[in-house]
Amino acid sequence: MKHFISTSLIIFILLFTHSSYSQVSGYMGKRNVIKAGIFMKSSFIMPNRNGQSGYFSFNDRYTLEYERVITRNKSIQLRATTFETFYKTLGYTQHTTDPLIKMSCKAIGGDFVLYKSSHIAPLGVYSGFGFDIIFSTADIDTAALNYLFNQISYDGTSSQRYTNTQISTTHLGLNLKSGVKQIFFNCLSVDFNFQMGVIFSDNITGEAKSEENIEDYIKGRIGNRLWGHYLWGVNCSVGYLF
């Protein structure tokens, strides 16, 4: 993970350096956009930040983003993201009485954006490929965990006892975007895109196995919740072009 972060930062620095010497006009000579955005996705069976689920309950996350034009129809973006949600220790369908557990997340990420050849960045139809490094801090239901692992142990003994009430994890997400950006009054940027993504986790199903330790299981549950949050959604943002 550290190697990936370092490589990504080096690539972005090189792109910024290259762009400073390239002859790129941008839209009306403007090559930078600072944006504030929101991501929305229907929560279905997984709880959102209010502990609600269903077609009309939504996951959300909030983003501060910087975009820099590097060629006539290409740009790169850097962003910082924050969101909160809930997860369940045992599952979402079979264990309806399982209590909701809070998790708070922050992320840093970036995108490479390619605009349609007939458009001038940062204006018009585009596609993008990006990543997010998500840092999560989640509360833990120790009673439920110890009960679960006693139930699935081979001899039924209390060989595993977990007392930590909070855990921190780091996950990598990759995403594809397709959208359109409009410029109003030569300075107001409005961005709308559809995103599909994937979260990398060692135990993405979040299932308990007798050979696992409790901490690996918790990280799997968090990864499973992030997968549900990150899989698809709609991004909307408003920014200032300069």
Accessible surface in RSA format (square Angstrom, percent):
REM  Atomic radii and reference values for relative SASA: ProtOr
REM  Chains: A
REM  Algorithm: Lee & Richards
REM  Probe-radius: 1.40
REM  Slices: 20
REM RES _ NUM      All-atoms   Total-Side   Main-Chain    Non-polar    All polar
REM                ABS   REL    ABS   REL    ABS   REL    ABS   REL    ABS   REL
RES MET A   1    98.42  51.0  52.59  34.8  45.84 109.1  55.78  47.4  42.64  56.5
RES LYS A   2   177.13  86.4 173.02 106.2   4.11   9.8 117.11 105.4  60.02  63.9
RES HIS A   3   150.04  82.0 142.18  98.8   7.85  20.1 101.78 104.9  48.26  56.2
RES PHE A   4    68.49  34.3  65.53  40.6   2.95   7.7  67.66  41.0   0.83   2.4
RES ILE A   5    40.60  23.1  40.29  30.0   0.31   0.7  40.56  29.2   0.03   0.1
RES SER A   6    58.76  49.7  55.09  73.5   3.67   8.5  28.09  59.8  30.66  43.0
RES THR A   7    54.90  39.0  53.52  54.3   1.38   3.3  48.08  64.6   6.82  10.3
RES SER A   8    11.80  10.0   9.32  12.4   2.49   5.7   5.64  12.0   6.17   8.6
RES LEU A   9    98.34  54.8  98.17  70.2   0.18   0.4  98.21  69.0   0.13   0.4
RES ILE A  10   100.74  57.3 100.09  74.6   0.65   1.6 100.67  72.5   0.07   0.2
RES ILE A  11    89.20  50.8  88.30  65.8   0.89   2.1  89.03  64.1   0.17   0.5
RES PHE A  12    21.59  10.8  21.59  13.4   0.00   0.0  21.59  13.1   0.00   0.0
RES ILE A  13   108.16  61.5 107.16  79.8   1.00   2.4 108.04  77.8   0.11   0.3
RES LEU A  14   112.65  62.7 108.32  77.5   4.33  10.9 108.62  76.3   4.03  10.8
RES LEU A  15    47.98  26.7  47.74  34.2   0.25   0.6  47.98  33.7   0.00   0.0
RES PHE A  16    56.23  28.1  52.19  32.3   4.04  10.5  52.47  31.8   3.76  10.8
RES THR A  17    70.05  49.8  64.43  65.3   5.63  13.4  52.96  71.1  17.09  25.8
RES HIS A  18   106.74  58.3  99.31  69.0   7.43  19.0  68.88  71.0  37.86  44.1
RES SER A  19     0.18   0.2   0.18   0.2   0.00   0.0   0.00   0.0   0.18   0.3
RES SER A  20    68.50  57.9  39.39  52.6  29.11  67.1  36.68  78.1  31.82  44.6
RES TYR A  21   177.93  83.1 154.51  87.9  23.42  60.9 111.45  83.8  66.48  82.0
RES SER A  22    27.33  23.1  12.17  16.2  15.16  34.9  20.21  43.0   7.12  10.0
RES GLN A  23   180.39 100.9 144.09 105.3  36.30  86.4  67.67 144.0 112.72  85.5
RES VAL A  24    20.54  13.5   6.91   6.3  13.62  32.8  10.20   8.9  10.33  28.0
RES SER A  25    76.44  64.6  60.04  80.1  16.40  37.8  49.54 105.5  26.90  37.7
RES GLY A  26     3.69   4.6   0.00   N/A   3.69   4.6   0.22   0.6   3.47   7.8
RES TYR A  27    43.61  20.4  42.95  24.4   0.66   1.7  19.16  14.4  24.45  30.1
RES MET A  28   123.98  64.2  80.50  53.3  43.48 103.5  94.01  79.9  29.98  39.7
RES GLY A  29    54.04  66.6   0.00   N/A  54.04  66.6  24.93  68.4  29.11  65.2
RES LYS A  30    58.49  28.5  57.02  35.0   1.48   3.5  38.78  34.9  19.72  21.0
RES ARG A  31    39.71  16.7  38.05  19.4   1.66   3.9  13.08  17.9  26.63  16.1
RES ASN A  32    20.56  14.2  20.56  19.9   0.00   0.0   0.77   1.8  19.80  19.1
RES VAL A  33     0.68   0.4   0.68   0.6   0.00   0.0   0.68   0.6   0.00   0.0
RES ILE A  34    85.86  48.9  82.58  61.5   3.28   7.9  82.58  59.5   3.28   8.9
RES LYS A  35     1.72   0.8   0.30   0.2   1.42   3.4   1.65   1.5   0.07   0.1
RES ALA A  36    63.95  58.8  56.21  86.7   7.74  17.6  56.65  79.8   7.30  19.3
RES GLY A  37    15.82  19.5   0.00   N/A  15.82  19.5  10.02  27.5   5.80  13.0
RES ILE A  38    59.65  33.9  56.81  42.3   2.83   6.8  57.89  41.7   1.76   4.8
RES PHE A  39     1.70   0.9   1.15   0.7   0.55   1.4   1.15   0.7   0.55   1.6
RES MET A  40    69.29  35.9  66.96  44.3   2.33   5.6  66.52  56.6   2.77   3.7
RES LYS A  41    12.99   6.3  10.68   6.5   2.31   5.5   3.12   2.8   9.87  10.5
RES SER A  42    12.26  10.4  11.06  14.8   1.20   2.8  11.06  23.6   1.20   1.7
RES SER A  43     2.45   2.1   0.00   0.0   2.45   5.6   0.02   0.0   2.43   3.4
RES PHE A  44    77.40  38.7  70.55  43.7   6.84  17.8  74.47  45.1   2.93   8.4
RES ILE A  45   101.68  57.9  90.42  67.4  11.26  27.1  93.67  67.5   8.01  21.7
RES MET A  46    20.09  10.4  20.09  13.3   0.00   0.0  18.27  15.5   1.82   2.4
RES PRO A  47     5.32   3.9   5.32   4.8   0.00   0.0   5.32   4.4   0.00   0.0
RES ASN A  48     6.16   4.2   6.08   5.9   0.08   0.2   0.08   0.2   6.08   5.9
RES ARG A  49    77.86  32.7  61.50  31.4  16.35  38.9  23.97  32.8  53.88  32.7
RES ASN A  50   107.57  74.2  82.71  79.9  24.85  59.8  21.78  52.4  85.78  82.9
RES GLY A  51    21.40  26.4   0.00   N/A  21.40  26.4   4.20  11.5  17.21  38.5
RES GLN A  52   104.41  58.4 102.88  75.2   1.54   3.7  23.96  51.0  80.45  61.0
RES SER A  53    59.57  50.3  34.05  45.4  25.52  58.8   1.68   3.6  57.89  81.1
RES GLY A  54    24.35  30.0   0.00   N/A  24.35  30.0  24.35  66.8   0.00   0.0
RES TYR A  55   155.77  72.7 146.45  83.3   9.31  24.2  99.97  75.1  55.80  68.8
RES PHE A  56   187.20  93.7 164.06 101.6  23.14  60.2 164.45  99.7  22.75  65.1
RES SER A  57    22.19  18.8  17.65  23.6   4.54  10.5   5.22  11.1  16.96  23.8
RES PHE A  58    89.09  44.6  79.09  49.0  10.00  26.0  79.09  47.9  10.00  28.6
RES ASN A  59     1.59   1.1   0.91   0.9   0.68   1.6   0.68   1.6   0.91   0.9
RES ASP A  60    16.37  11.5  16.04  16.0   0.33   0.8   0.49   1.2  15.88  15.8
RES ARG A  61    17.43   7.3  17.43   8.9   0.00   0.0   2.20   3.0  15.24   9.2
RES TYR A  62    94.52  44.1  92.64  52.7   1.88   4.9  69.33  52.1  25.20  31.1
RES THR A  63    25.34  18.0  18.20  18.5   7.14  17.0  11.71  15.7  13.62  20.6
RES LEU A  64   112.94  62.9 108.44  77.6   4.50  11.3 108.47  76.2   4.47  12.0
RES GLU A  65    21.82  12.5  19.07  14.4   2.76   6.6   3.44   6.7  18.38  15.0
RES TYR A  66    67.10  31.3  65.90  37.5   1.21   3.1  51.30  38.5  15.81  19.5
RES GLU A  67     0.53   0.3   0.53   0.4   0.00   0.0   0.20   0.4   0.34   0.3
RES ARG A  68    40.37  16.9  40.37  20.6   0.00   0.0   2.45   3.3  37.92  23.0
RES VAL A  69     0.15   0.1   0.15   0.1   0.00   0.0   0.15   0.1   0.00   0.0
RES ILE A  70     5.64   3.2   5.64   4.2   0.00   0.0   5.64   4.1   0.00   0.0
RES THR A  71    42.83  30.5  42.13  42.7   0.70   1.7  42.70  57.4   0.12   0.2
RES ARG A  72   128.71  54.0 121.78  62.1   6.94  16.5  69.56  95.1  59.16  35.9
RES ASN A  73    25.07  17.3  25.07  24.2   0.00   0.0   2.01   4.8  23.06  22.3
RES LYS A  74    67.81  33.1  67.81  41.6   0.00   0.0  35.35  31.8  32.46  34.6
RES SER A  75     0.00   0.0   0.00   0.0   0.00   0.0   0.00   0.0   0.00   0.0
RES ILE A  76     1.01   0.6   0.69   0.5   0.32   0.8   0.69   0.5   0.32   0.9
RES GLN A  77     8.18   4.6   7.91   5.8   0.28   0.7   0.28   0.6   7.91   6.0
RES LEU A  78    61.40  34.2  59.41  42.5   1.99   5.0  59.65  41.9   1.75   4.7
RES ARG A  79    23.83  10.0  12.93   6.6  10.90  26.0  12.50  17.1  11.32   6.9
RES ALA A  80    53.95  49.6  49.64  76.6   4.31   9.8  49.97  70.4   3.98  10.5
RES THR A  81     9.84   7.0   4.07   4.1   5.77  13.7   3.81   5.1   6.03   9.1
RES THR A  82    61.20  43.5  61.20  62.0   0.00   0.0  48.00  64.5  13.20  20.0
RES PHE A  83     6.33   3.2   4.15   2.6   2.18   5.7   5.82   3.5   0.51   1.5
RES GLU A  84    61.65  35.4  60.59  45.8   1.06   2.5  12.79  24.7  48.85  39.9
RES THR A  85     0.88   0.6   0.36   0.4   0.53   1.3   0.46   0.6   0.42   0.6
RES PHE A  86    46.49  23.3  46.49  28.8   0.00   0.0  46.49  28.2   0.00   0.0
RES TYR A  87     4.88   2.3   4.88   2.8   0.00   0.0   2.24   1.7   2.64   3.3
RES LYS A  88    25.42  12.4  25.42  15.6   0.00   0.0   9.35   8.4  16.07  17.1
RES THR A  89     3.77   2.7   3.65   3.7   0.12   0.3   2.78   3.7   0.99   1.5
RES LEU A  90    43.61  24.3  26.04  18.6  17.57  44.2  26.56  18.6  17.06  45.9
RES GLY A  91     7.40   9.1   0.00   N/A   7.40   9.1   7.40  20.3   0.00   0.0
RES TYR A  92    30.00  14.0  11.35   6.5  18.65  48.5  11.53   8.7  18.47  22.8
RES THR A  93    77.77  55.3  59.37  60.2  18.39  43.8  52.12  70.0  25.64  38.8
RES GLN A  94   147.08  82.2 112.81  82.4  34.27  81.6  56.03 119.3  91.04  69.1
RES HIS A  95    75.85  41.5  71.40  49.6   4.46  11.4  42.55  43.9  33.30  38.7
RES THR A  96   105.81  75.3  83.63  84.8  22.17  52.8  61.33  82.4  44.47  67.2
RES THR A  97   131.77  93.7 105.01 106.5  26.75  63.8  81.39 109.3  50.38  76.2
RES ASP A  98     9.46   6.6   0.80   0.8   8.67  20.5   4.71  11.1   4.75   4.7
RES PRO A  99    68.42  49.9  58.54  53.4   9.89  35.9  68.42  56.5   0.00   0.0
RES LEU A 100    67.37  37.5  45.45  32.5  21.92  55.1  45.45  31.9  21.92  59.0
RES ILE A 101    17.42   9.9  15.13  11.3   2.29   5.5  17.42  12.5   0.00   0.0
RES LYS A 102    90.13  44.0  86.98  53.4   3.15   7.5  39.68  35.7  50.44  53.7
RES MET A 103     0.37   0.2   0.00   0.0   0.37   0.9   0.37   0.3   0.00   0.0
RES SER A 104    41.40  35.0  38.78  51.8   2.62   6.0  28.57  60.8  12.83  18.0
RES CYS A 105     1.85   1.4   0.00   0.0   1.85   4.3   0.60   1.5   1.25   1.3
RES LYS A 106   136.69  66.7 136.62  83.8   0.06   0.2 100.31  90.3  36.37  38.7
RES ALA A 107     5.53   5.1   2.45   3.8   3.07   7.0   2.79   3.9   2.73   7.2
RES ILE A 108    80.87  46.0  80.68  60.1   0.19   0.5  80.87  58.2   0.00   0.0
RES GLY A 109     5.64   7.0   0.00   N/A   5.64   7.0   1.00   2.7   4.64  10.4
RES GLY A 110     0.26   0.3   0.00   N/A   0.26   0.3   0.09   0.2   0.17   0.4
RES ASP A 111     1.85   1.3   0.52   0.5   1.33   3.1   1.85   4.3   0.00   0.0
RES PHE A 112    83.29  41.7  80.60  49.9   2.69   7.0  80.62  48.9   2.67   7.6
RES VAL A 113     1.74   1.1   1.74   1.6   0.00   0.0   1.74   1.5   0.00   0.0
RES LEU A 114    81.09  45.2  77.92  55.7   3.17   8.0  77.92  54.7   3.17   8.5
RES TYR A 115     3.02   1.4   0.00   0.0   3.02   7.8   0.41   0.3   2.61   3.2
RES LYS A 116   119.29  58.2 107.69  66.1  11.60  27.6  62.91  56.6  56.38  60.1
RES SER A 117    88.00  74.4  74.60  99.6  13.40  30.9  42.73  91.0  45.27  63.4
RES SER A 118    78.03  65.9  47.49  63.4  30.55  70.4  51.96 110.6  26.07  36.5
RES HIS A 119    53.03  29.0  49.55  34.4   3.47   8.9  29.12  30.0  23.91  27.8
RES ILE A 120    62.95  35.8  61.16  45.6   1.79   4.3  61.16  44.0   1.79   4.9
RES ALA A 121     0.00   0.0   0.00   0.0   0.00   0.0   0.00   0.0   0.00   0.0
RES PRO A 122     0.19   0.1   0.19   0.2   0.00   0.0   0.19   0.2   0.00   0.0
RES LEU A 123    46.05  25.6  46.05  32.9   0.00   0.0  46.05  32.3   0.00   0.0
RES GLY A 124     5.50   6.8   0.00   N/A   5.50   6.8   5.50  15.1   0.00   0.0
RES VAL A 125    74.42  49.0  74.36  67.3   0.06   0.1  74.36  64.6   0.06   0.2
RES TYR A 126     7.62   3.6   4.47   2.5   3.15   8.2   6.53   4.9   1.09   1.3
RES SER A 127    64.00  54.1  62.52  83.4   1.48   3.4  32.85  70.0  31.15  43.6
RES GLY A 128     7.64   9.4   0.00   N/A   7.64   9.4   5.24  14.4   2.40   5.4
RES PHE A 129   109.14  54.6 106.21  65.8   2.92   7.6 106.21  64.4   2.92   8.4
RES GLY A 130     1.93   2.4   0.00   N/A   1.93   2.4   1.93   5.3   0.00   0.0
RES PHE A 131    27.05  13.5  27.05  16.8   0.00   0.0  27.05  16.4   0.00   0.0
RES ASP A 132     8.81   6.2   8.81   8.8   0.00   0.0   3.43   8.1   5.38   5.4
RES ILE A 133     1.28   0.7   1.28   1.0   0.00   0.0   1.28   0.9   0.00   0.0
RES ILE A 134     3.99   2.3   3.99   3.0   0.00   0.0   3.99   2.9   0.00   0.0
RES PHE A 135    85.65  42.9  80.96  50.1   4.69  12.2  81.07  49.1   4.59  13.1
RES SER A 136     1.28   1.1   0.00   0.0   1.28   2.9   0.14   0.3   1.13   1.6
RES THR A 137    53.38  38.0  49.19  49.9   4.19  10.0  23.94  32.2  29.43  44.5
RES ALA A 138     0.13   0.1   0.00   0.0   0.13   0.3   0.13   0.2   0.00   0.0
RES ASP A 139    54.33  38.1  54.01  53.8   0.31   0.7  16.28  38.3  38.05  37.9
RES ILE A 140    16.10   9.2   0.66   0.5  15.44  37.2   0.86   0.6  15.24  41.4
RES ASP A 141    29.84  20.9  22.96  22.8   6.89  16.3  10.47  24.6  19.38  19.3
RES THR A 142    36.01  25.6  34.00  34.5   2.01   4.8   3.85   5.2  32.16  48.6
RES ALA A 143    75.69  69.6  61.65  95.1  14.04  31.9  70.33  99.0   5.36  14.2
RES ALA A 144    16.70  15.4   8.90  13.7   7.80  17.7  16.10  22.7   0.60   1.6
RES LEU A 145     2.84   1.6   2.84   2.0   0.00   0.0   2.84   2.0   0.00   0.0
RES ASN A 146    10.08   7.0  10.08   9.7   0.00   0.0   3.33   8.0   6.75   6.5
RES TYR A 147   133.22  62.2 128.95  73.4   4.27  11.1  98.56  74.1  34.66  42.7
RES LEU A 148    31.20  17.4  30.57  21.9   0.63   1.6  31.20  21.9   0.00   0.0
RES PHE A 149     3.68   1.8   1.08   0.7   2.60   6.8   1.31   0.8   2.36   6.8
RES ASN A 150    31.76  21.9  27.86  26.9   3.91   9.4  12.52  30.1  19.24  18.6
RES GLN A 151   116.14  64.9  86.11  62.9  30.02  71.5  15.87  33.8 100.26  76.0
RES ILE A 152    55.29  31.5  38.49  28.7  16.80  40.5  45.64  32.9   9.65  26.2
RES SER A 153    26.69  22.6  11.50  15.3  15.19  35.0  15.86  33.8  10.83  15.2
RES TYR A 154   200.04  93.4 161.58  91.9  38.46 100.1 133.91 100.6  66.13  81.5
RES ASP A 155   104.62  73.3  70.78  70.4  33.84  80.0  44.01 103.6  60.61  60.4
RES GLY A 156    52.13  64.3   0.00   N/A  52.13  64.3  24.25  66.6  27.88  62.4
RES THR A 157    65.58  46.6  59.17  60.0   6.41  15.3  62.12  83.4   3.46   5.2
RES SER A 158    70.10  59.2  49.03  65.4  21.06  48.5  23.35  49.7  46.74  65.5
RES SER A 159    87.69  74.1  47.23  63.0  40.46  93.2  45.97  97.9  41.72  58.4
RES GLN A 160    52.51  29.4  48.04  35.1   4.47  10.6  27.88  59.3  24.64  18.7
RES ARG A 161   148.73  62.4 118.03  60.2  30.70  73.1  47.76  65.3 100.97  61.2
RES TYR A 162    26.22  12.2  24.69  14.0   1.53   4.0  24.58  18.5   1.64   2.0
RES THR A 163   113.11  80.5  94.39  95.7  18.72  44.6  69.07  92.8  44.04  66.6
RES ASN A 164    78.39  54.1  72.71  70.3   5.68  13.7  12.06  29.0  66.33  64.1
RES THR A 165    97.76  69.5  90.31  91.6   7.46  17.8  59.45  79.9  38.31  57.9
RES GLN A 166   101.30  56.6  85.35  62.4  15.95  38.0  16.88  35.9  84.42  64.0
RES ILE A 167    15.49   8.8   9.65   7.2   5.83  14.1  15.49  11.2   0.00   0.0
RES SER A 168    80.10  67.7  60.25  80.4  19.85  45.7  38.05  81.0  42.05  58.9
RES THR A 169    11.45   8.1   2.33   2.4   9.12  21.7   9.24  12.4   2.21   3.3
RES THR A 170    61.93  44.1  38.14  38.7  23.79  56.7  17.28  23.2  44.65  67.5
RES HIS A 171    11.69   6.4  10.42   7.2   1.26   3.2   5.80   6.0   5.89   6.9
RES LEU A 172    27.42  15.3  26.78  19.2   0.64   1.6  26.78  18.8   0.64   1.7
RES GLY A 173     0.00   0.0   0.00   N/A   0.00   0.0   0.00   0.0   0.00   0.0
RES LEU A 174    44.55  24.8  43.25  30.9   1.30   3.3  43.51  30.6   1.04   2.8
RES ASN A 175     3.06   2.1   0.03   0.0   3.02   7.3   2.73   6.6   0.33   0.3
RES LEU A 176   113.92  63.4 111.61  79.8   2.31   5.8 111.81  78.5   2.11   5.7
RES LYS A 177    20.63  10.1  14.51   8.9   6.12  14.6  16.26  14.6   4.37   4.7
RES SER A 178    66.65  56.3  60.94  81.3   5.71  13.1  31.43  66.9  35.22  49.3
RES GLY A 179    12.48  15.4   0.00   N/A  12.48  15.4  11.17  30.6   1.31   2.9
RES VAL A 180    50.92  33.5  49.95  45.2   0.97   2.3  49.95  43.4   0.97   2.6
RES LYS A 181     0.95   0.5   0.95   0.6   0.00   0.0   0.90   0.8   0.06   0.1
RES GLN A 182    82.44  46.1  82.44  60.2   0.00   0.0  23.83  50.7  58.60  44.4
RES ILE A 183    21.00  12.0   0.29   0.2  20.71  49.9   0.29   0.2  20.71  56.2
RES PHE A 184    96.27  48.2  93.02  57.6   3.25   8.5  96.27  58.4   0.00   0.0
RES PHE A 185   171.86  86.0 138.34  85.7  33.53  87.2 150.38  91.2  21.48  61.5
RES ASN A 186    65.95  45.5  64.85  62.7   1.10   2.6   7.40  17.8  58.54  56.6
RES CYS A 187    39.76  30.1  39.76  44.4   0.00   0.0   6.50  16.5  33.27  35.9
RES LEU A 188    64.71  36.0  63.83  45.7   0.88   2.2  64.71  45.4   0.00   0.0
RES SER A 189     0.65   0.5   0.55   0.7   0.10   0.2   0.00   0.0   0.65   0.9
RES VAL A 190    53.41  35.1  51.90  47.0   1.51   3.6  51.90  45.1   1.51   4.1
RES ASP A 191     7.19   5.0   5.92   5.9   1.27   3.0   0.67   1.6   6.52   6.5
RES PHE A 192   108.24  54.2 108.03  66.9   0.20   0.5 108.03  65.5   0.20   0.6
RES ASN A 193     8.96   6.2   8.39   8.1   0.57   1.4   0.57   1.4   8.39   8.1
RES PHE A 194    90.33  45.2  88.20  54.6   2.13   5.5  88.20  53.5   2.13   6.1
RES GLN A 195     3.22   1.8   3.22   2.3   0.00   0.0   0.00   0.0   3.22   2.4
RES MET A 196   108.74  56.3 106.07  70.2   2.68   6.4  72.14  61.3  36.60  48.5
RES GLY A 197    10.58  13.0   0.00   N/A  10.58  13.0   5.34  14.7   5.24  11.7
RES VAL A 198    68.35  45.0  67.88  61.5   0.47   1.1  68.35  59.4   0.00   0.0
RES ILE A 199     5.50   3.1   0.00   0.0   5.50  13.3   0.00   0.0   5.50  14.9
RES PHE A 200   104.71  52.4  95.17  59.0   9.54  24.8  98.40  59.7   6.31  18.1
RES SER A 201    33.08  28.0   3.07   4.1  30.01  69.1   7.75  16.5  25.33  35.5
RES ASP A 202   162.80 114.0 119.88 119.3  42.91 101.5  41.52  97.7 121.28 121.0
RES ASN A 203    16.32  11.3  11.36  11.0   4.96  11.9  12.37  29.8   3.95   3.8
RES ILE A 204    56.98  32.4  53.27  39.7   3.71   8.9  53.27  38.4   3.71  10.1
RES THR A 205    77.21  54.9  62.80  63.7  14.40  34.3  62.52  84.0  14.69  22.2
RES GLY A 206     2.50   3.1   0.00   N/A   2.50   3.1   0.00   0.0   2.50   5.6
RES GLU A 207   103.87  59.6  99.12  75.0   4.74  11.3  32.51  62.9  71.35  58.3
RES ALA A 208    32.78  30.1   6.85  10.6  25.93  59.0   6.85   9.6  25.93  68.7
RES LYS A 209    98.71  48.2  93.97  57.7   4.74  11.3  43.03  38.7  55.68  59.3
RES SER A 210    37.18  31.4  15.10  20.2  22.09  50.9   7.08  15.1  30.10  42.2
RES GLU A 211   134.92  77.5  97.62  73.9  37.30  88.8  66.54 128.7  68.38  55.8
RES GLU A 212    31.65  18.2  24.50  18.5   7.15  17.0  17.48  33.8  14.18  11.6
RES ASN A 213    76.89  53.0  72.29  69.9   4.60  11.1  30.48  73.4  46.42  44.9
RES ILE A 214     6.04   3.4   4.80   3.6   1.23   3.0   4.80   3.5   1.23   3.3
RES GLU A 215    67.23  38.6  66.21  50.1   1.02   2.4  12.73  24.6  54.50  44.5
RES ASP A 216    67.14  47.0  63.56  63.3   3.57   8.5  14.59  34.3  52.54  52.4
RES TYR A 217     4.33   2.0   4.33   2.5   0.00   0.0   0.22   0.2   4.11   5.1
RES ILE A 218     2.49   1.4   2.11   1.6   0.38   0.9   2.49   1.8   0.00   0.0
RES LYS A 219    77.02  37.6  77.02  47.3   0.01   0.0  33.18  29.9  43.85  46.7
RES GLY A 220     1.37   1.7   0.00   N/A   1.37   1.7   0.74   2.0   0.62   1.4
RES ARG A 221    12.41   5.2  12.41   6.3   0.00   0.0   1.61   2.2  10.81   6.5
RES ILE A 222     0.00   0.0   0.00   0.0   0.00   0.0   0.00   0.0   0.00   0.0
RES GLY A 223     0.00   0.0   0.00   N/A   0.00   0.0   0.00   0.0   0.00   0.0
RES ASN A 224    18.94  13.1  18.94  18.3   0.00   0.0   0.00   0.0  18.94  18.3
RES ARG A 225     0.57   0.2   0.57   0.3   0.00   0.0   0.03   0.0   0.54   0.3
RES LEU A 226     1.30   0.7   1.19   0.9   0.11   0.3   1.19   0.8   0.11   0.3
RES TRP A 227    92.81  37.2  92.55  44.8   0.26   0.6  77.91  41.5  14.90  24.2
RES GLY A 228     6.95   8.6   0.00   N/A   6.95   8.6   6.40  17.6   0.55   1.2
RES HIS A 229     2.12   1.2   2.12   1.5   0.00   0.0   2.12   2.2   0.00   0.0
RES TYR A 230     5.83   2.7   5.83   3.3   0.00   0.0   5.83   4.4   0.00   0.0
RES LEU A 231    59.00  32.9  58.60  41.9   0.40   1.0  58.97  41.4   0.03   0.1
RES TRP A 232    72.27  29.0  72.27  35.0   0.00   0.0  59.29  31.6  12.99  21.1
RES GLY A 233     0.00   0.0   0.00   N/A   0.00   0.0   0.00   0.0   0.00   0.0
RES VAL A 234    41.41  27.3  40.94  37.1   0.48   1.2  40.94  35.6   0.48   1.3
RES ASN A 235    26.62  18.4  26.40  25.5   0.21   0.5  12.66  30.5  13.95  13.5
RES CYS A 236    50.36  38.1  48.18  53.7   2.18   5.1  21.82  55.3  28.54  30.8
RES SER A 237    12.88  10.9   8.52  11.4   4.36  10.0   9.77  20.8   3.11   4.4
RES VAL A 238    83.54  55.0  77.64  70.3   5.90  14.2  77.64  67.5   5.90  16.0
RES GLY A 239     7.41   9.1   0.00   N/A   7.41   9.1   7.07  19.4   0.34   0.8
RES TYR A 240   130.07  60.7 128.60  73.2   1.47   3.8  87.26  65.6  42.82  52.8
RES LEU A 241     0.57   0.3   0.00   0.0   0.57   1.4   0.00   0.0   0.57   1.5
RES PHE A 242    86.89  43.5  72.57  44.9  14.32  37.3  86.70  52.6   0.18   0.5
END  Absolute sums over single chains surface
CHAIN  1 A    12279.0      10520.2       1758.8       8018.7       4260.3
END  Absolute sums over all chains
TOTAL         12279.0      10520.2       1758.8       8018.7       4260.3
